[in-house]
Amino acid sequence: MTTLHRALFVAGAFVSLPLLTGCQTSCTGDARFDGYYCARGNISNGTYQGQTAALERTAIDRQGEAASLRRQYEVAQDRLRAAKARRATTASELIALESEVESLRRAVARASG
């Protein structure tokens, strides 16, 4: 009977081993989680290549957005400097320009970070 218990224990261990090791039975499409066979299939059918291309397009779009925001920020800073140099500018105009410059500075930081 002891031999039977050992045999059942060993058989149970082999059956439950995939569950304990976190093996997946389905493909996620995410290279971080797919097993070998899923990854091999996703490489062959272009899934990962398509995902990489989409990420590259997103990165390019965000870089363009960040560059545009930096240009707007520089223009707003120039306008603020010019307004301060003209002493005839009202305090409310200066406050509005300073607020715009600060808002653009935060947007540039978000887009760049």
C-alpha positions as CSV (number, residue, x, y, z in Angstrom):
1,M,0.0,0.0,0.0
2,T,2.9,2.4,0.7
3,T,4.2,1.8,-2.9
4,L,0.7,2.6,-4.2
5,H,0.6,5.9,-2.3
6,R,4.0,6.8,-3.6
7,A,3.0,6.0,-7.1
8,L,-0.2,8.1,-6.8
9,F,1.8,11.0,-5.2
10,V,4.4,10.9,-8.1
11,A,1.6,10.7,-10.7
12,G,-0.3,13.6,-9.0
13,A,2.9,15.7,-8.9
14,F,3.5,15.2,-12.7
15,V,-0.1,16.1,-13.5
16,S,-0.1,19.2,-11.3
17,L,3.4,20.4,-12.3
18,P,2.2,22.5,-15.2
19,L,-0.3,24.2,-13.0
20,L,2.3,25.0,-10.3
21,T,4.8,26.3,-12.8
22,G,2.4,28.7,-14.4
23,C,2.4,27.2,-17.9
24,Q,-0.2,28.7,-20.2
25,T,-2.5,26.7,-22.3
26,S,-3.6,29.7,-24.4
27,C,-1.7,32.3,-26.3
28,T,-2.0,35.8,-25.0
29,G,-0.3,37.6,-27.9
30,D,2.0,39.2,-25.3
31,A,5.7,38.1,-25.7
32,R,6.3,38.5,-22.0
33,F,3.7,35.8,-21.2
34,D,3.5,33.5,-24.2
35,G,5.2,30.1,-23.9
36,Y,7.6,28.7,-26.5
37,Y,5.0,27.3,-28.9
38,C,2.8,30.4,-28.8
39,A,5.7,32.7,-29.2
40,R,6.9,30.6,-32.2
41,G,3.5,30.9,-33.8
42,N,3.2,34.6,-33.1
43,I,6.6,35.3,-34.6
44,S,5.7,33.3,-37.7
45,N,2.3,35.0,-38.2
46,G,3.7,38.5,-37.6
47,T,1.8,39.3,-34.4
48,Y,4.8,40.6,-32.6
49,Q,6.1,42.5,-35.6
50,G,2.7,44.2,-35.9
51,Q,2.8,45.1,-32.2
52,T,6.3,46.5,-32.6
53,A,5.3,48.6,-35.6
54,A,2.3,50.0,-33.6
55,L,4.6,50.9,-30.7
56,E,7.0,52.6,-33.0
57,R,4.2,54.7,-34.6
58,T,3.0,55.7,-31.1
59,A,6.5,56.7,-30.1
60,I,7.0,58.8,-33.3
61,D,3.6,60.5,-32.7
62,R,4.5,61.3,-29.1
63,Q,7.9,62.6,-30.1
64,G,6.2,64.9,-32.6
65,E,3.7,66.1,-30.1
66,A,6.5,66.8,-27.6
67,A,8.5,68.7,-30.2
68,S,5.4,70.8,-31.1
69,L,4.7,71.6,-27.4
70,R,8.4,72.6,-26.9
71,R,8.0,75.0,-29.9
72,Q,4.8,76.5,-28.4
73,Y,6.5,76.8,-25.0
74,E,9.5,78.6,-26.5
75,V,7.2,81.0,-28.4
76,A,5.2,81.7,-25.2
77,Q,8.4,82.4,-23.3
78,D,9.6,84.8,-26.0
79,R,6.2,86.6,-25.8
80,L,6.5,86.8,-22.0
81,R,10.0,88.2,-22.2
82,A,8.9,90.8,-24.8
83,A,5.9,91.8,-22.6
84,K,8.1,92.2,-19.6
85,A,10.5,94.3,-21.6
86,R,7.8,96.6,-22.8
87,R,6.8,98.0,-19.4
88,A,3.5,99.2,-20.9
89,T,2.1,95.6,-20.5
90,T,-0.6,95.3,-17.9
91,A,-0.2,93.1,-14.9
92,S,-3.2,90.9,-16.1
93,E,-1.5,90.3,-19.4
94,L,1.7,89.3,-17.7
95,I,-0.2,87.0,-15.4
96,A,-2.0,85.4,-18.3
97,L,1.3,84.9,-20.2
98,E,3.0,83.5,-17.2
99,S,0.2,81.1,-16.7
100,E,0.3,80.0,-20.3
101,V,4.1,79.5,-20.1
102,E,3.7,77.4,-17.0
103,S,0.9,75.3,-18.5
104,L,3.0,74.6,-21.6
105,R,6.1,73.8,-19.4
106,R,4.0,71.1,-17.6
107,A,2.7,69.8,-20.9
108,V,6.2,69.5,-22.3
109,A,7.3,67.7,-19.2
110,R,4.4,65.2,-19.5
111,A,5.0,64.6,-23.2
112,S,8.8,64.2,-22.7
113,G,8.6,62.0,-19.6
